[in-house]
Amino acid sequence: MPVSPNLSEIVTTTLRNRSGTVADDVTKNNGLLSRLNSRGKKKPVSGGRTIVQEIQYAENSTFRRYSGYDILNVQPSDVITAAEYDLKQAAVAVSMSGLEQLQNSGEDAVLDLLEQRIENAEKTLKNNIALDCYSDGTADGGRQIGGLQLLISTSPTSGTVGGISRATWGFWRNQKFSASADGGAAASTANIQSYMNRLYMSCVRGSDSPDLVVADNNFFRLYWESLQAIQRITSADKGMAGFQSLQY
């Protein structure tokens, strides 16, 4: 027997009604995305061949101090360029055969099979997009979102990101600090704050400074334990051995 002729409409309609929740949950399910969203750094793209982000990469070279009728430099300055990124797509398929639809109906249906598959697809989407946010963008033949490993390199003088060479252009290089190579010793609870301070100061530019530190379990634990010596429990019924979130 052929499958139900309106099956695709069932799946499509259900997903359409839930799509707003999925988009919101993807942001809230990831600390990095949530912070970017709360700081107004999420920029929707309506279309286009690629994603182009304008950048002010240099200061105006005509600045000079003068007196009276000194000749001023009025030559134009090239101070704006742009990084260009390819659009990336991700999908999770949800399907249900006519036989499954028939079997999973009426009083014998303990759980709604289609509903469960959609819920699983949503979790799969959220988990993988969250993973991509920290990736180097090479998975699936380069179809993956370029995450932090692509944007921030431990070799900041090499590689190309957004069409701009870090080897050629110093303004496009990220800061990096290696505990052993730059600090002289492996990271520990005794030196983690000093190392973080050094990297933080190298990232300050005018009024711009980092407002989020993303860490794996090891570095989070070291920083956490470095704070516990000065931790004070102010409420007996809320006393904890540590904090769920930390402030630097």
Secondary structure, DSSP 8 states (H G I E B T S, - for coil): ----TTHHHHHHHHHHHHHHHHHHHHHHT-HHHHHHHHTT--------SSEEEEEE-S--TT-----TT----------EEEEEE------------HHHHHHT-GGG-SS-HHHHHHHHHHHHHHHHHHHHTTS-S-HHHHTS---HHHHS-SSTTS-EETTEETTT-GGG------IIIIISS---TTTHHHHHHHHHHHT-BTTB--------HHHHHHHHHHHGGG-----GGG--SS-SS---
